[in-house]
Amino acid sequence: NVFLFLHEGVGALNLLTPDGTVNATRAPVLASLQAQAVTFPRVYATFPSTLRGILTMITGGYTSTQGSIFTQISHTFRRISVPSLFNTAGYRTALFASGRLGFEKLDLLWQKLGIQKFFDSTTASAEWQQKNKLSSWGARDEKTLDKAFEWIDSEKVKSPVFVTIFPCSTHHPYVVPGDLQRDHPEIRWLNRPEDRKEKYHHTVRYADWVMGRMIEGMRERGLLEDAIVVATSDHGEAFGTPRPSNWLHKNELYEDNIRSWQMWIPFKHGQPAAAAATPARVSRKVMSHGDFLPTLAPLTGVEVATEHGQDAFGGGYSVRRQFFLKTAAPSKAGVLDGNDKYIMRMDGTEEELLNITDETTPVTSQRPARAAELRRLVLGWVEAIHCDWLDQLEGYADELKCGGQAGMYVNVREQPAGVPWARRMAMACWPDGEQLRTIPIVHPTQRPLGIHMEWVEIAVGSPIVTNWLTPNGTRVHSQSMHLQVGWHSTKMHWSPKRPLEQGNWTVEVRCKKTDAKIAHVVMPVESSAPVCRMMAPLRLRESMLLLGGEGATRVNPRQASLTVRSRWYPVPNSTDVTYNFGPAKEKPVFTGKLTLKQGWDKTQYTWKPGGDLAAGQWRAVVRKGGQELGSVDFVVDPAAPLIGKPRE
């Protein structure tokens, strides 16, 4: 049996001492097990974020560096993954996550890769969610673990199993349930957690306690007779080091953000397999998250050929450079080669060469040749790993893969300076509202016409204009769009008068400020081409309540404004929806209208109440006509904190 305890944002620098041993104050359970374990204290996350960090782990090193990761993971990954590895070997496979994984489509990723039993806090009943809510991020970790025990008991699950427990308490806002602090002295923090870092360390101890409960529960069920427990984390977490501006995880590529760890603990007959007196075994290997899959594979007896990862226990393990990238604006990529770490902005405006023993002091100016060498390696990796990833996606448009013949492919290293960096451009439609279909040849009656573009993450907002040119070069339509910081893909639609003139049209994208051409695609129009229609209904993925930009479930009666943020499947056609606010099971006290534009996938709607809200259970409901598309439940409570300025 294999049990993966996947911490959220507990990096090596948060958990381990410089010599690789576990800080026993923060994680006493892990510290007590380390003598019977093998610890790898230098495991690098390819991305300092959950979705892409886990993607690399469970695919053996594949990852996306451009375009819409959400669109890409909706396609079937044709290579073996961690879930499919264990499925092939005859295991029961399960994931139990405390968080709301749908927010980043992490639920889709696990299920597309074949996990048999999937649970996150949103799959439980509304009553369970309300009773066990921990924070805006998800549910109490020990209650999620109880769901795993319920599944094992109710289905009488027998060996072999692969079970992942994925807590969320160590994600901001770092919450430990008050009743546990009262009833369980072992998870009380030595100091009152008054600042953010202290609160975080308290949640590390809470998650560690939950891991101890997992081991005890699996032992009671006879599942540790022959087992491996693996503990690791998706990425790190920063608290103002090595730069004062470095907080949380996704904003930088320093050791605090991307350096993770792994601990492998073998069990026999319910007990750790090694003698208690064995010194802690701490490896010096420099590893990647991509090594996780090939290291697991020998346990199953399934042969796995991986291009990117290595078996950490295998005799042929070799030292490799570690590459990484972040897409939070400004987008950056980097490489670790020996003790040299190189980080560059993807727009080419900044770079720094560091020694990982002191990331506060760049040495770029002293070693320009080394910086240039590593820059070439980074740009090559950004392109090559993305091409490898796209090649493994079934049904992903060939025109958008590297070397696609239709459409347009731009090599990032040849992109002109001073304009946004486009990667790919193709004529497209979205017949189900989400799944991309490229159109190499357009029918004269095609409507709407779509342009799909993938960009190197936009670091500086920039206006662009798209021109549609007839076969004789006449411009018949232009559309403007302002690229926002952080964007990585765009969709643009035009509904022309039909029929279109047959022949080779040109669609070009230019920088609006300088008129420099960014990209273009030839659009053949022929009567023999099929017509692609957008037939999808309007569908809402999920909504959440925001106060001051943060998720919330409790609202002060004097709150000046309430914002509902919604994520949609791409809107098939422009339409109006309504937002209703009111006490649960009563008529709404406010109804507002929002016009959705074709292709949108995110919206925010803000209501500013005219008076104090009545205490009690409330709902915000999104409707189209008489149909409810989704809702958000929240509690109006005079004891809730007032976020921002009170209503006058």
C-alpha positions in Angstrom: 0.0 0.0 0.0 1.2 3.5 -0.8 0.0 6.6 1.2 0.9 10.1 0.0 0.5 12.9 2.5 0.7 16.0 0.3 1.3 19.1 2.3 0.1 22.5 0.9 2.9 25.0 0.8 5.2 23.5 3.4 8.6 24.0 1.8 12.0 22.6 2.9 13.0 26.0 4.4 9.8 26.0 6.5 10.2 22.4 7.8 13.8 21.3 7.8 16.9 22.5 9.6 20.0 23.3 7.4 21.3 19.7 7.8 18.0 18.2 6.5 16.5 17.1 9.8 12.9 17.9 10.7 12.2 20.8 13.0 10.6 18.8 15.9 8.7 21.8 17.3 6.9 22.4 14.1 6.4 18.8 13.0 6.9 16.3 15.9 5.2 13.4 14.1 7.5 13.7 11.0 10.5 14.2 13.4 9.7 11.0 15.2 9.5 9.1 12.0 12.7 10.5 10.3 15.0 7.9 11.9 13.1 5.2 10.0 12.9 7.2 6.8 14.9 8.4 3.8 14.7 12.2 3.5 15.4 14.2 0.3 15.7 17.9 1.5 16.3 19.4 -2.0 13.4 18.6 -4.2 12.6 21.5 -6.6 9.1 22.4 -7.7 8.9 23.3 -11.3 6.2 25.9 -10.4 5.7 27.7 -7.1 1.9 27.0 -7.3 -0.4 24.0 -6.6 -1.8 23.1 -10.0 1.4 23.0 -12.0 3.5 21.8 -9.1 1.3 18.7 -8.7 1.1 18.4 -12.5 4.8 17.9 -12.7 4.7 15.4 -9.8 2.1 13.1 -11.2 3.1 13.1 -14.9 6.8 12.4 -14.3 8.1 15.9 -15.2 5.8 17.2 -17.9 4.5 20.7 -17.6 3.1 23.7 -19.5 4.9 26.9 -19.8 2.6 28.9 -22.1 -1.0 29.1 -23.1 -4.1 28.2 -21.1 -3.2 25.4 -18.7 -7.0 25.0 -18.0 -7.6 24.2 -21.7 -4.7 21.9 -21.9 -5.6 19.7 -18.9 -9.1 19.2 -20.3 -7.4 16.9 -22.9 -6.4 13.3 -22.1 -2.7 12.9 -21.2 -1.6 9.9 -23.2 1.5 8.9 -21.1 1.4 7.1 -17.8 0.7 9.2 -14.7 0.7 8.4 -11.0 -3.1 7.5 -10.9 -2.9 5.4 -14.0 0.3 3.7 -12.8 -1.5 2.3 -9.8 -4.7 1.6 -11.7 -2.6 -0.5 -14.1 -1.1 -2.4 -11.2 -4.5 -3.3 -9.8 -4.6 -0.8 -6.9 -7.7 1.0 -5.6 -6.8 4.7 -6.0 -8.2 7.7 -4.1 -7.6 11.4 -3.4 -9.1 13.2 -0.3 -8.5 16.9 -0.4 -9.6 19.5 2.2 -9.5 22.3 -0.3 -11.8 23.4 -3.1 -9.8 22.0 -6.1 -12.2 23.2 -8.8 -10.9 26.7 -8.4 -7.8 25.8 -10.4 -9.3 22.8 -12.2 -7.1 20.5 -10.1 -10.2 18.3 -9.7 -10.3 17.9 -13.4 -6.6 17.0 -13.6 -6.9 14.2 -11.0 -10.0 12.8 -12.6 -8.8 13.0 -16.2 -5.7 11.1 -15.0 -7.8 8.3 -13.7 -8.1 8.6 -9.9 -10.9 6.2 -9.0 -12.3 7.9 -5.8 -12.2 11.7 -5.7 -13.2 13.8 -2.8 -12.7 17.5 -2.1 -14.7 19.8 0.2 -17.1 20.8 -2.6 -18.2 17.2 -3.2 -19.6 16.8 0.3 -23.1 17.8 1.3 -23.8 21.5 2.0 -24.4 20.6 5.7 -21.0 18.9 5.9 -19.3 21.8 4.3 -20.9 24.3 6.6 -20.2 22.2 9.7 -16.6 21.5 8.9 -15.5 24.7 7.2 -12.0 25.8 8.1 -11.5 28.9 6.0 -12.3 30.3 2.6 -9.9 27.7 1.2 -11.6 24.6 2.4 -12.6 22.2 5.2 -10.9 21.0 8.3 -8.1 18.6 7.6 -9.0 15.9 10.2 -12.6 15.8 8.9 -11.3 15.2 5.4 -9.2 12.4 6.7 -12.3 10.9 8.4 -13.9 10.8 4.9 -11.0 8.6 3.7 -11.6 6.3 6.7 -15.3 6.2 5.9 -14.6 5.2 2.3 -12.2 2.4 3.4 -14.7 1.1 5.9 -17.9 1.4 3.9 -16.4 -0.2 0.8 -14.3 -2.7 2.8 -11.3 -1.6 0.8 -8.5 -4.1 0.9 -4.9 -4.0 -0.2 -3.4 -2.8 -2.4 -4.4 0.9 -2.3 -2.9 4.2 -3.3 -4.4 7.0 -1.2 -3.5 10.7 -1.2 -4.4 13.0 1.7 -4.1 16.6 0.7 -4.7 19.1 3.6 -5.3 22.8 3.1 -4.8 24.4 6.5 -1.2 25.5 5.7 -2.6 27.7 2.8 -3.2 31.3 3.6 -5.1 32.4 5.8 -3.5 29.7 8.0 -6.3 28.5 10.3 -6.2 25.9 13.1 -9.7 25.0 14.6 -10.2 26.5 18.0 -11.7 23.4 19.6 -8.7 21.3 18.6 -6.4 23.8 20.3 -8.4 23.4 23.4 -8.8 19.6 23.4 -5.5 18.5 22.0 -2.4 19.9 23.8 -0.1 18.2 21.3 -1.1 20.7 18.6 -1.1 23.9 20.7 1.6 26.3 19.6 4.2 27.3 22.1 3.7 31.0 21.5 0.5 32.8 20.7 0.4 33.0 16.9 0.1 36.7 16.6 1.8 37.3 13.3 1.4 35.6 9.9 4.5 33.4 10.1 3.6 32.2 13.6 0.1 31.4 12.4 1.6 29.4 9.6 3.9 27.4 11.8 0.9 26.6 13.9 -0.9 25.1 10.9 2.2 23.1 10.0 1.9 21.5 13.4 -1.8 20.9 12.9 -1.2 19.2 9.5 1.5 17.1 11.1 -1.0 16.0 13.8 -3.4 15.0 11.0 -0.7 12.9 9.4 -0.1 11.1 12.7 -3.9 10.3 12.8 -3.6 9.0 9.2 -0.9 6.6 10.1 -2.8 5.4 13.2 -6.0 5.0 11.3 -4.4 3.0 8.5 -2.6 0.9 11.0 -5.9 0.0 12.8 -7.4 -1.0 9.5 -4.5 -3.4 8.7 -3.2 -1.3 5.8 0.3 -0.7 7.1 1.3 -4.4 7.2 3.3 -3.8 4.0 3.3 -0.1 3.0 5.2 3.0 2.1 4.2 6.4 3.4 5.5 9.4 1.4 5.3 12.9 2.8 6.1 15.9 0.6 4.8 19.4 -0.4 3.6 21.0 -3.6 5.8 24.1 -3.2 7.2 26.4 -0.5 6.0 29.5 1.3 7.8 32.8 1.8 7.6 35.3 4.6 9.6 38.3 3.4 12.9 36.5 2.6 15.3 36.6 0.9 13.7 39.9 -0.3 11.2 41.9 1.8 8.6 41.8 -1.0 8.6 38.0 -1.2 5.4 36.7 0.5 3.3 33.6 -0.1 4.6 31.3 -2.8 3.7 32.1 -6.4 5.4 35.5 -6.8 9.1 34.5 -6.9 11.5 31.7 -7.8 13.7 31.8 -4.7 14.5 28.8 -2.5 11.7 29.8 -0.1 9.2 29.5 -2.9 10.3 26.4 -5.0 12.4 24.2 -2.7 10.3 21.2 -1.5 11.3 17.9 0.1 10.3 14.3 0.3 10.3 11.7 3.1 9.9 8.0 2.3 8.9 5.9 5.3 8.6 2.0 4.9 6.2 0.1 7.1 6.1 -3.7 7.9 3.6 -5.3 10.2 2.2 -1.9 11.2 5.5 -0.4 12.3 8.3 1.6 10.6 10.5 -1.0 9.0 13.9 0.3 10.1 15.2 0.0 13.7 14.6 3.0 15.8 18.3 3.4 16.5 19.1 3.9 12.8 20.5 7.4 12.1 18.3 9.6 10.0 19.2 9.1 6.4 19.3 12.4 4.6 20.2 12.3 0.9 22.3 14.9 -0.8 20.6 14.4 -4.2 19.2 17.5 -5.9 15.8 16.3 -7.3 12.8 17.5 -9.1 9.1 17.0 -8.5 9.2 15.1 -11.8 11.2 12.3 -10.1 8.2 11.3 -8.0 6.5 9.1 -10.6 9.6 7.1 -11.7 10.6 6.6 -8.0 7.1 5.2 -7.3 7.0 2.9 -10.3 9.3 0.1 -9.0 6.9 -0.4 -6.0 4.1 -1.5 -8.5 6.1 -3.7 -10.8 5.0 -1.7 -13.8 7.8 -0.6 -16.1 7.7 3.1 -16.8 9.7 4.9 -19.4 10.1 8.6 -18.5 11.9 11.3 -20.4 12.1 13.9 -17.7 12.1 12.2 -14.2 14.5 9.7 -12.6 14.2 7.0 -9.9 15.7 8.5 -6.8 16.6 5.1 -5.5 17.9 3.8 -8.8 21.6 3.2 -9.5 21.6 5.4 -12.6 20.5 8.6 -10.9 22.5 11.6 -12.3 22.7 15.2 -11.3 20.6 17.4 -13.6 19.9 21.1 -13.8 16.6 22.1 -12.3 14.3 24.4 -14.3 11.4 26.4 -13.0 8.9 29.0 -14.1 6.2 31.2 -12.5 3.3 32.8 -14.3 2.2 35.3 -11.7 3.0 38.6 -13.2 5.6 39.4 -14.1 6.3 36.0 -15.6 9.8 34.6 -14.8 11.8 31.5 -15.6 15.0 30.2 -14.2 17.5 27.4 -13.7 19.6 26.0 -10.9 23.0 24.6 -12.1 25.2 23.7 -9.2 25.0 26.5 -6.8 24.3 29.0 -9.6 20.7 30.1 -9.9 19.6 32.3 -12.8 16.2 34.0 -13.0 14.9 36.1 -15.9 11.7 38.0 -16.6 10.1 36.5 -19.7 9.9 39.9 -21.4 13.7 40.1 -21.2 13.8 43.3 -19.1 15.4 41.9 -15.9 17.7 39.1 -15.0 19.7 38.0 -11.9 22.4 35.5 -11.3 22.6 34.3 -7.7 24.4 31.9 -5.5 21.8 29.9 -3.6 23.8 30.3 -0.4 23.0 34.0 -0.5 20.1 35.0 -2.7 20.1 38.5 -1.4 23.1 39.5 -3.5 23.0 39.1 -7.4 26.3 38.6 -9.1 25.1 39.2 -12.6 27.4 42.1 -13.4 30.4 40.2 -12.2 29.7 37.1 -14.3 27.9 38.2 -17.5 29.1 35.2 -19.6 27.7 32.8 -17.1 24.4 34.7 -17.0 24.2 34.6 -20.8 24.9 30.8 -20.9 22.1 30.1 -18.4 19.7 32.5 -20.2 20.1 30.4 -23.3 19.4 27.2 -21.3 16.3 28.7 -19.8 14.8 29.9 -23.1 15.5 26.5 -24.6 13.8 24.7 -21.7 10.7 27.0 -21.8 10.2 26.0 -25.4 11.2 22.4 -25.3 9.3 21.2 -22.2 6.1 22.9 -23.5 6.4 21.2 -26.8 6.9 17.8 -25.1 3.8 18.5 -22.9 1.6 19.4 -25.9 2.7 16.3 -27.8 1.2 14.1 -25.0 -2.3 15.7 -25.2 -4.8 13.7 -27.2 -7.1 15.9 -29.3 -5.1 19.1 -28.7 -5.2 21.0 -31.9 -2.2 20.0 -34.1 -2.1 23.6 -35.4 -1.2 24.8 -31.9 1.5 22.2 -31.2 5.1 23.0 -31.9 5.7 22.7 -35.7 2.0 22.8 -36.6 1.6 23.5 -40.3 -1.7 25.4 -40.2 -1.9 28.5 -38.1 1.2 30.2 -36.9 4.0 29.3 -34.5 6.4 31.9 -33.1 9.8 31.0 -31.6 10.1 33.1 -28.4 13.8 33.7 -29.0 13.1 35.4 -32.3 10.2 37.7 -31.2 10.9 41.4 -31.9 11.6 43.5 -28.8 9.1 46.1 -27.7 5.9 44.1 -28.5 4.0 41.4 -26.6 5.4 38.0 -27.2 3.0 35.8 -29.1 3.5 32.1 -29.2 0.7 30.6 -31.3 -2.2 31.9 -33.4 -4.9 30.0 -35.2 -8.5 30.2 -36.5 -10.7 28.4 -34.0 -14.2 27.8 -32.6 -15.4 26.4 -29.3 -18.4 24.2 -30.2 -19.1 23.1 -26.7 -18.1 26.4 -25.2 -14.8 25.1 -23.9 -13.1 22.5 -26.0 -10.9 24.3 -28.6 -11.2 23.3 -32.3 -9.0 24.8 -34.8 -10.4 25.6 -38.3 -7.7 25.3 -41.0 -10.2 26.1 -43.7 -13.3 28.3 -43.1 -16.7 27.9 -44.7 -18.2 31.1 -46.2 -21.1 31.0 -43.8 -19.0 30.4 -40.7 -20.2 32.6 -37.8 -18.7 33.6 -35.5 -15.1 33.5 -36.6 -12.7 33.0 -33.7 -9.0 33.7 -33.2 -7.1 31.8 -30.5 -3.7 33.2 -29.4 -1.2 31.9 -26.8 1.2 34.4 -25.3 4.3 34.3 -23.2 2.6 35.6 -20.0 1.9 39.3 -20.4 4.2 41.3 -18.1 3.2 44.8 -19.1 -0.4 45.7 -20.2 -0.5 46.5 -23.8 -3.2 47.4 -26.4 -3.4 45.3 -29.6 -5.6 45.5 -32.7 -6.7 42.6 -34.9 -7.3 43.3 -38.6 -9.3 41.1 -41.0 -8.1 41.5 -44.6 -9.9 40.1 -47.7 -8.1 38.1 -50.4 -7.2 41.4 -52.2 -5.8 43.0 -49.0 -8.7 45.2 -48.1 -9.2 45.7 -44.4 -12.9 45.1 -43.6 -12.9 44.8 -39.8 -10.7 45.7 -36.9 -11.0 44.8 -33.2 -9.0 46.2 -30.2 -8.1 44.5 -27.0 -6.0 45.5 -24.1 -3.8 42.7 -22.9 -3.8 42.6 -19.1 -0.9 41.7 -16.9 -0.8 38.0 -16.2 -2.8 36.9 -19.4 -1.4 33.9 -21.2 -4.1 33.3 -23.9 -6.8 35.3 -25.6 -9.9 34.6 -27.7 -11.4 37.1 -30.1 -14.7 36.6 -32.1 -16.1 38.4 -35.1 -19.6 37.8 -36.6 -19.2 38.9 -40.2 -21.9 39.4 -42.8 -22.3 36.2 -44.7 -21.3 34.8 -47.1 -17.5 35.5 -46.9 -15.6 36.1 -50.1 -13.8 32.9 -51.0 -10.0 32.9 -51.2 -7.1 33.4 -48.8 -7.9 36.0 -46.1 -5.3 37.3 -43.7 -5.8 38.0 -40.0 -3.1 40.1 -38.4 -2.4 41.2 -34.9 -0.5 44.4 -34.3 0.7 46.5 -31.4 -1.7 49.4 -31.2 0.9 51.9 -30.0 3.6 51.2 -32.6 1.8 49.4 -35.3 4.4 46.7 -35.2 3.1 43.4 -36.4 3.0 40.7 -33.7 1.6 37.8 -35.7 -0.6 36.8 -38.6 -2.4 33.8 -39.9 -3.7 32.9 -43.4 -7.5 32.1 -43.4 -8.5 30.1 -46.5 -12.3 30.4 -47.2 -13.8 27.6 -49.3 -17.3 26.3 -49.8 -16.1 22.7 -49.3 -15.1 23.4 -45.6 -17.4 22.2 -42.7 -19.2 24.7 -40.5 -18.3 24.9 -36.8 -21.2 26.1 -34.6 -21.1 27.1 -31.0 -24.0 25.1 -29.4 -23.1 25.1 -25.7 -25.5 26.2 -23.0 -24.4 28.9 -20.6 -22.7 27.1 -17.7 -21.2 28.5 -14.4 -18.3 26.7 -12.9 -18.3 28.2 -9.4 -18.8 31.4 -7.5 -17.3 32.8 -4.3 -17.9 35.8 -2.1 -15.1 38.3 -1.9 -14.6 41.0 0.8 -11.6 43.2 0.2 -10.3 40.8 -2.4 -10.3 37.8 -0.1 -12.8 34.9 0.0 -15.3 35.1 2.9 -18.2 33.3 4.4 -19.2 35.7 7.2 -20.3 39.3 6.6 -20.7 42.2 9.0 -24.2 43.8 8.7 -22.5 47.2 8.0 -20.3 45.8 5.1 -20.3 48.5 2.5 -20.0 46.2 -0.5 -20.2 42.5 -1.4 -18.5 41.1 -4.5 -19.4 37.7 -6.1 -16.6 36.4 -8.3 -17.7 33.8 -10.8 -15.8 31.4 -13.1 -17.7 30.4 -16.3 -17.2 27.9 -19.0 -16.5 30.2 -22.0 -19.7 32.1 -22.6 -21.1 30.9 -26.0 -23.1 34.0 -26.9 -23.5 37.4 -25.3 -26.4 37.4 -22.8 -27.7 38.9 -19.6 -27.7 37.2 -16.2 -29.1 38.5 -12.8 -27.6 38.4 -9.4 -30.1 38.1 -6.5 -29.1 38.8 -2.9 -31.2 38.0 0.1 -31.8 35.9 3.2 -32.0 32.2 2.5 -35.5 30.9 1.7 -36.8 34.4 1.3 -37.4 36.7 -1.6 -34.2 38.6 -2.6 -33.8 42.1 -1.3 -31.7 43.1 -4.4 -31.6 42.1 -8.0 -29.0 43.3 -10.4 -28.1 42.6 -14.1 -24.8 41.8 -15.7 -24.2 41.5 -19.4 -21.8 38.6 -20.3 -19.8 38.9 -23.5 -19.1 36.0 -25.8 -16.0 34.2 -24.8 -15.8 35.5 -21.2 -14.8 33.0 -18.5 -14.5 35.3 -15.4 -16.8 38.0 -13.9 -17.1 40.0 -10.8 -20.4 41.6 -9.6 -20.5 44.0 -6.7 -23.5 45.0 -4.7 -23.5 48.0 -2.3 -26.3 47.6 0.2 -28.3 50.7 1.1 -28.7 49.7 4.8 -27.6 47.2 7.4 -28.1 43.6 6.5 -30.3 41.4 8.7 -28.4 38.8 10.7 -28.7 35.2 9.6 -28.1 32.9 6.6 -28.0 34.6 3.2 -27.6 33.6 -0.4 -26.4 35.2 -3.6 -27.9 33.5 -6.6 -26.9 33.8 -10.3 -29.8 33.3 -12.7 -30.5 33.2 -16.4 -34.2 33.8 -16.9 -35.8 31.5 -14.3 -32.9 29.1 -14.2 -30.5 29.1 -11.3 -26.9 28.8 -12.6 -25.2 28.8 -9.2 -25.2 30.4 -5.7 -23.0 31.4 -2.8 -24.1 30.9 0.8 -22.8 33.2 3.5 -23.7 34.3 7.1 -24.4 37.9 8.1 -23.0 38.1 11.6 -22.5 41.2 13.8 -19.4 39.5 15.2 -17.8 39.2 11.7 -14.9 41.6 11.0 -15.8 44.7 9.0 -13.6 44.7 5.8 -12.7 48.0 4.5 -14.6 51.3 5.2 -18.0 50.9 6.8 -21.1 52.1 5.0 -21.8 55.8 5.7 
